[in-house]
Amino acid sequence: MIPGPSKVITRHRDGLIHSYVIDAGTFGTLQPVAVYQPRGGDEVETSVVRPDLERVVYTTLNGVVCLTRDGDLVWASDFERHSDVRHGHRPGCALSLDGRAVWVYRPDAMAGRGDGDQWVVYDADSGAVLARRELETFGHGAGHYVHPVDGSIYLDIGEGQDGSLIVRGAADVDGEVDFVPYPWPDRCLISLAPGGERFMTVDHGQADVAFHRHPSGDVLFTLPVEAFGYDPEEAFVEWCGGYLTSDTTVVTLGGESEDEEEWFRYHLVDVNTGLIGGEIAVAVTNPYELELLGDGSWLTDGPDGHPVRWTRAPYTAG
């Protein structure tokens, strides 16, 4: 396990990768603790920073790159063949819980590299390929979710109008990686519980939200749009939200007003009882800006491009 702060996030601005540390007592506008310069000509799609802040890994449309904090190349892996397709595919990456492996999703089908996508696990120090899974998907992009206890990785692959597929990768006792697809072609993974015992999905058609047991995927309970007091012909469950705490999630409902203005509301759900509580007010311009941290706090985007951390409890701004 590589030592470091409990949570590091990144933002991309002005051609640079900015990293921020989420400390227990820090709220308000966050300031970057480290800034990384990508290689010349690289357009960064997604990025992760090692907990000790000494290395950054990022994806481009055609590869994955690892640099030191000083900008020296540690390793790089090109996606063959080079794709000239500019839109519709976005490679993604995640760092394992122990910091020793980098998981990379390659949307090769949309990039014109083959008939399906790939999920590749690299050694974080050397760039050697530890495992590779050929996926029978035609995805535009995917979200990685690192399990906070056992270190397994969930991958939610978005195939546009064709739906969404969830795959979980986990190392077995011999160090081999098992890839386990879930049987649903139409559920979008939204969030893992802070304690790792559950996860939350939203129907691709946006008709309901469901809560599942980890790792089996067994459904614990489902809440349709009607349960929140809305007409399903006029409202939908948005593909965002997540765990505010281990016991409470935020489920986002949206729709249009009579004058065709979009609206979104953020409902609280007790995941132990399935009961719907009140609403929470968040200062966002769109619901995908909201990033829940699972400890009762959340992030939004500040006007200067830096993330802002909020909590329902009062805090004193510095």
Secondary structure, 3 states (H helix, E strand, C coil): CCCCCCCEEEEEECCEEEEEECCCCCCEECCCCEEECCCCCCCCCEEEECCCCCEEEEEECCEEEEEECCCCEEEEEECCCCCCCCCCCECEEEECCCCCEEEEEECCCCCCCCCCEEEEEEECCCCCEEEEEEECCCCCEEEEEECCCCCCEEEEEECHHHCEEEEEEEECCCCCEEEEECCCCEEEEEEECCCCCEEEEEECCCCEEEEEECCCCCEEEEEEHHHHCCCCCCEEEEEEEEECCCCEEEEEEEEECCCCCEEEEEEEEECCCCCEEEECCCCCCCHHHCEECCCCEEEEECCCCCEEEEECCCCCCC
